[in-house]
Amino acid sequence: MVCIIGCCTFAAVVIVWAILIFLVLLILWLLIARFTVEVDTRVPYMNFQWAGFIKGIIVYRDKWVAELQILFFHTTLPIPFKRKKKQKKPKEKKRGKGSMTLSKALHKGKRVLRSFTVEKWELAVDTGDHTLNAKLYPVNYWKPCYRHLFINFHGDNYFYLKVHNRPWKLLYAFFG
């Protein structure tokens, strides 16, 4: 009987360790996994995807709609979301020891934005004024804007942006 009880406690310890190792590996994978944000104004559309198991889409179909998918759970929400009205309470403005100044907040925001990697961006502009478009047209061939900025005479105005990042980079930029 002693052997059976000893084996059960050993098996329980192994199961607990296996679960803990699985959770640690899952958290590490979530920190390393890449997420992508894509914005396209030709078709009013915004896409967020993280490691293939979380997807979020905001799209215009007669009205703005947000679709969210987490693993096998899928839901569609109308935008604007209905909010409960809260009564406003007067707040006293006090600056505590741990509060952040504006310059520190801007510096931290700049570091977070620089952690993103731009995969692709396009901007098409037609001002409606042919002479102004002709004056801006050489910017199409300026090296930083080449194949990204399109000054045109066709009436096309759109913006496309695709960026990616990893959560550990965001955390490092925010707290580092």
Residue pairs with C-beta under 8 A, 6 or more apart in sequence:
29 51
30 51
30 167
31 166
31 167
31 168
31 171
32 166
32 167
32 168
33 50
33 51
33 166
33 167
34 50
34 51
34 164
34 165
34 166
35 48
35 49
35 50
35 51
35 54
35 164
35 165
35 166
35 167
36 47
36 48
36 49
36 50
36 119
36 162
36 163
36 164
37 46
37 47
37 48
37 161
37 162
37 163
37 164
38 45
38 46
38 47
38 48
38 161
38 162
39 45
39 46
39 47
39 159
39 160
39 161
39 162
40 46
40 158
40 159
40 160
41 158
41 159
41 160
42 158
42 160
43 59
43 60
44 59
44 60
44 64
45 57
45 58
45 59
45 60
46 57
46 58
46 59
47 55
47 56
47 57
48 54
48 55
48 56
48 57
49 55
49 56
53 70
53 71
54 69
54 70
55 67
55 68
55 69
56 66
56 67
56 68
56 69
57 66
57 67
58 64
58 65
58 66
58 67
58 79
59 65
59 67
63 78
63 79
64 78
64 79
64 80
65 76
65 77
65 78
65 79
66 76
66 77
66 78
66 79
67 74
67 75
67 76
67 77
68 74
68 75
68 76
68 77
69 75
100 108
108 173
108 174
111 173
111 174
111 176
112 170
112 173
112 174
114 173
115 165
115 169
115 170
115 172
115 173
116 163
116 164
116 165
117 163
117 164
117 165
118 161
118 162
118 163
119 162
119 163
119 164
120 160
120 161
120 162
121 148
121 160
121 161
121 162
122 148
122 149
122 150
122 158
122 159
122 160
123 148
123 149
123 150
123 158
123 159
123 160
124 149
124 150
124 152
124 156
124 157
124 158
124 159
125 136
125 149
125 150
125 151
125 152
125 157
126 133
126 151
126 152
126 153
126 154
126 155
126 156
126 157
127 133
127 136
128 155
130 153
133 151
133 152
133 153
136 151
137 151
139 145
139 149
139 151
140 146
140 149
140 150
140 151
142 149
150 156
